Amino acid sequence: MDFPLLIFTDLDGTLLDHHSYSFQGAEESLQRLRRHAVPIILTSSKTRMELIRLQERLGLNEPFIAENGGGVFVPQDNTMLEISAFEKMDTYRAKLFGRPYSYIRKVFAVLRPKYNIKGFGDMSVEEIMTATGLDREDAIPARQRDFSEPFLFLKEPRVQELQAEAAEHGLTVTRGGRFYHLMAAGQDKSRAVEETTRLFQARYPEKIVTVGLGDAENDYRMLQAVDIPVLIPKPDGSYENMTLPGLRRASSPGSRGWGKSVSAILDEFEEKQTGRAHGLA
């Protein structure tokens, strides 16, 4: 790490363009982050298996946060971070915050007929492809869930009623860019962000500055937990309704807005580093 900086980022509609899932508009900033060895922590509603595939596409081998804070996953070959107390899961070590998917589905089955909702567990791969725009190779790992159930309302949404009944089962409902999500109460991106920051801070002498980038309601707690929150506009140019101290608003949707925002932050850090080198700070 050339800079004491951590980047936490949502994916769909943020680092990835909403419709095409491309990160082309962010490529230049991604290269700058790699050049400075700044960790990029994918922080998403996507599953562990989806994020492993995306890490490969992006050339990353960093910790990531799956299913809206359901767990922090660290590659087991990471020798910098202290993860010996984390659970072993395949080739990763994990700290889990969510409840098992089997329990989520059990409750979902009770709620489904009353609220006219349909979850990923009720959908075929083809239906998930239609609902998400994903190809088959990406839709299959989207069904391999550990902690949460994305779903759609088939009729008029009754979100408040559903939220109240979910709470009786120790669960909560949050809204992402495309779907609502049923998951454990108390599970959100902020706890996982704080745990990941703690891991890095324990190995870094300077105070680490955290950056968060997101576009939807389920990113609010993540943005609240970081030092520099960045809100990405939706494809139509509108912003999620949220107010946070120091909130920055990107000028463009998706990967382009992500790239511009990260580039501006890197410019600030490079300027500070240059100032220190010349005894100006």
N, C-alpha and C positions, 0 to 999 in steps of 0.2 A: 504494500500500500504506500504509494508516494504521498497521498493525502490521507488524513484521518477522516475518511468518508465512507459511508455505507449507503447504497441505493436499494430501496425496497420498492418494487414495482408490481402493480396489477398488470394483467395481460390484455384480455379482450377489450378493445376500445381505448387502450392506453399504449402499451408498448406494441401491441398488435392492432392493426387496423380492423375496424368493427366487422366489415363484410369480407375482406380478402384474407385476414389473418397475417398480412405481410408486415414485416418490421423494416422494410426498405428505408422509410423516412428517418429511422433512428440509427442506421448503420454507421454513419460517421461518428456519432456520439458514442456508440457502443465500442468502436475502435479506440476512441480516446480513453474510455474507461479501462479497457484492456491494457492499453499502453501504460496507464498509471497504476495498474493492478488494483483498481477499486472494485470491491466485490459488488456484484449485482444479484440481489436476492429476489427471485421470483416469488410473488406473494399473491396467491390467486385462489379462486374457487375451483380451479382445475384439480384433477386427481394426481396422486403420486405418480402413477404411470404416465399420465399426460405430461407432467413436468419433467420427468426423466427424459422423455423424447424431445421436449423443447430445449432442455439444457444442451442436448447434443446438437440441435439445429443452431443454437446460439453460440456454441463453442464454450459453454460454461461448465465448471465443476465446483459449484458453490453450494452452500446450504440453500434450501428452498422451503417455502411455507405452503402447504397444500390445503385445499378445501376450506377456505375462509378461516384459517387459523386452527384447523383440526390437528395439525402436527407440524413440528419443525424437523426436517430431514437433512442430515449432514452426511456426505460421502464418508464411508468408514476409513478411507485412506487419507483423510484430512488429518495431518499431524500437528497443525497449528492450534486447533481448538480443543478444549478439554471436554470430551464427550463420553468418557468412560462410563458415566452413570446413565447414559441414554440407552433405550432399548435397541436390540439388534433387529433390523428388518431388512432382509436380503443383504445388499451391499451397502446399506445405510445404517446410521444410528439415528434414533428418533426420540423426540420428546412429544408425547401425545396430550392434547387438550380436549379432543372430541370424544363423543360416545360412539360405541360400535355401530356400524352401518346396519347390522341385523336389528338392533333396537330402533334405529331411526325408521326403518322400513316397517317394523311392527306397528309403531304409532301411526305412520303414514297410512297404513291399510285401514286404520280406524277412522282417520280424518277424510280419506279420499271420497267416499260416497256422499258425505255430508256437505263438503265444500266444492265438489266437482273439480277435483284437481288430478293431474296426471304427472307422475314423476318419471325420472329416467329408468327406474326399475320396472316401470310398466311399458316402456317403449322398446320396440325392436331397434336394431342398429340402423335400419333404414329410416325409421321415424326420427331418431336422434340426428341423423344426417340432414334430414329435411328441416328440423327445428333449429339447427345450429349452423348449417352451411359447411360442416366439416366433411372431409372425405372419409371413406370407410376405415382407413388405417388410423385416423385420429378419433373417429367416433367410438371404436371398440374400447380403447383405454378410458374414454369418458364415462363408460358404464362401470368400470372397475373401481368402485367407491369404497372408502374407509369410514367416513365420518358424517356425510351429509347427503341430502336428496334434493337435487334441482327439480323444480316442477313448474307447471303452467296451470292457470285457471282456465277451465273449459267454458265457464260462464262468468257472469259478473263477479269480480274479485271481492271477497269478504275478508279482507286482510286482518282487520282488527279482531274480528270474532275468531278467526283461525289462530291468530297470535295468542289470544287469551286461552284457548283450549290447548294449544301446544305447550303453553307454560305449565299447565296442570300435569304434564308428562315430563317436565324438566327440559323442555325444548324451546326453541325460538325460531322466528322466521325473519329472514333478511332478504333484500332485493338486490340483485346484481344487474348487469347490463341487459341480459336476455331473460333470465329466470328468477323466480323466487327460490329460496333455499331453506330447507328444514334442517336444523342442526341443534347441538346441545346449547342450552342456556349458559351464558358465560363464555362460550367459544366465539372468539372474533380475532381479527388479524392483529390487534394491538398486543395481546398477550404473547403471541408468537414473535412479533417484532421486538418486543422488550427482551425476550429470552435470547433471541439471536444477537441483538446488540450487546447483551451481557457477555455472551461467548467471545465476541470480538474484543470488547473493551478489556476483558481480563488478560488479553495478549498484546494490548497496544498501549504504550505509555501516555500518549496524548488523548485528550477528550475527543471521542469520535462524534462527528456530526452526521446525523441521520437525515436522509431525504426520502420522502414517500411520494409516489405518483399514482393517481387513480382517477376514476371517472364516475363512480357509481355510489349508491347508498352504502353498499357493503364495504366500501373503502374508507368510510368516515373515521372509524376507530383507528385504522392504520395511520391516516393522515393526522389524527389527533395525537398519536404517539411519537411522531418524528419531529425533528428540529425545523426542517424545511418542507412543508406540505405543498404539493403541486396538484391542482385540479385540472384534468384534461377535459375539454369540451366534448359533447356528444357529436355524432356525425352531422346533426343539423345545426351545430354551432352553439346550442344552448348548454348551460352548465347545471349539474346537480345542485339542488338548493342546500348549501351548507356554508356555515360561517366559522372560521377558525382564525386564531391569531397568526399573523404572518402568512396567510394563505396566498399562494401565487396561482394565477390562472394562465394556463398555456394559451397561446394565440391560435392554435390549430388543433383539430381532432387527431386522435390516433398517433401513429408512429412519428409523424412530422412534428406535432406539438411536443411529444416526448423528447425528440431529438433536440429541438430548439431549447427547451427548458433545461435539459441536462447540460447542453453546451454552455448556456449562460452561467450555470452553477460552477462548471469546471473553469470557465474564464475567471470567475471570482477567486477560486482557490489558486489558480496559477498566478494571478496577480498578487495575492497575499504571499505566495512562495517567493516570487520575484522580489517583492518588497523586503522580505526577511533576508534574502541573499544580499541585498544592498544596504542592510541595516536600517530599513525604514519602518520596521515593525518590531 
